[in-house]
Every structure is written in structure tokens, then in C-alpha cells.
């Protein structure tokens, strides 16, 4: 199992958290998604390392931006 943490910009409420969680959860191999709204941190547990482009696309589909790493 792999754990990755990302920073997402623009989330301001529980609906934002739900949208980001839903989109990332749809990626192949994702087991869990935990979002810390105040910091914008998104922690993802997955079977294998995730493609950063796929994570970025999922966050953008939810209407937010992945912070530059």
C-alpha cells in the first residue's frame, strides 16, 4: 500500500471536501481519501503509487487546483 499527500487550493467547505474525495476515490487502486479542510491537505491510500497527472485531473474535475509541489 502507498500513502501520498497532496495540497489542494480553493476548498472552503464540506461540499468542497466531498467533491474532491469523490473524484479521487474513483481513481483505480484508491483505498481511502482523507481531506483536512483547514490546511488543504489530501492524504490518499492506494494499492500502488498514483499517476500525478491522474490525481491532478481528478482534482480539476472536482473544480479545484492541485498546489504546485
C-alpha positions as CSV (number, residue, x, y, z in Angstrom):
1,X,0.0,0.0,0.0
2,X,1.1,3.5,-0.8
3,X,0.3,6.7,1.0
4,X,0.5,10.1,-0.8
5,X,-0.3,13.6,0.4
6,X,-1.3,16.4,-1.9
7,X,-2.2,20.1,-1.3
8,X,-5.4,21.3,-2.9
9,X,-6.2,25.0,-3.3
10,X,-9.6,26.5,-3.2
11,X,-11.6,24.2,-0.9
12,X,-13.7,26.2,1.6
13,X,-16.5,23.9,2.8
14,X,-17.7,20.4,3.4
15,X,-19.1,20.3,-0.1
16,X,-15.6,21.0,-1.5
17,X,-14.2,18.2,0.6
18,X,-16.9,15.8,-0.6
19,X,-16.3,16.7,-4.3
20,X,-12.5,16.2,-4.1
21,X,-12.9,13.0,-2.1
22,X,-15.4,11.6,-4.6
23,X,-13.3,12.4,-7.7
24,X,-10.0,11.0,-6.2
25,X,-11.8,7.9,-4.9
26,X,-12.7,7.0,-8.5
27,X,-9.1,6.5,-9.4
28,X,-8.0,2.9,-9.9
29,X,-6.5,1.4,-6.8
30,X,-7.5,4.1,-4.3
31,X,-8.5,2.6,-0.9
32,X,-9.1,5.8,1.1
33,X,-9.1,9.6,0.9
34,X,-8.8,11.9,3.9
35,X,-9.1,15.7,3.5
36,X,-8.1,18.2,6.0
37,X,-10.1,21.3,5.0
38,X,-8.1,24.0,7.0
39,X,-4.8,23.0,5.5
40,X,-6.0,21.7,2.1
41,X,-4.0,18.5,2.7
42,X,-5.4,15.4,0.9
43,X,-4.0,12.1,2.0
44,X,-4.6,9.1,-0.3
45,X,-4.0,5.5,0.5
46,X,-3.8,3.3,-2.7
47,X,-2.7,-0.1,-3.8
48,X,0.1,1.3,-5.9
49,X,1.6,4.8,-6.5
50,X,-0.8,7.0,-8.3
51,X,-0.1,8.8,-11.6
52,X,0.3,12.5,-10.6
53,X,-1.4,13.6,-13.8
54,X,-4.5,11.4,-12.9
55,X,-4.6,13.0,-9.4
56,X,-4.4,16.5,-10.9
57,X,-7.1,15.7,-13.4
58,X,-9.4,14.3,-10.6
59,X,-8.9,17.4,-8.5
60,X,-9.5,19.7,-11.5
61,X,-12.7,17.7,-12.3
62,X,-13.9,18.5,-8.8
63,X,-13.3,22.2,-9.6
64,X,-10.1,22.8,-7.6
65,X,-6.4,23.0,-8.2
66,X,-3.6,20.8,-7.0
67,X,-0.9,23.1,-5.5
68,X,2.5,23.1,-7.2
69,X,4.8,20.7,-5.4
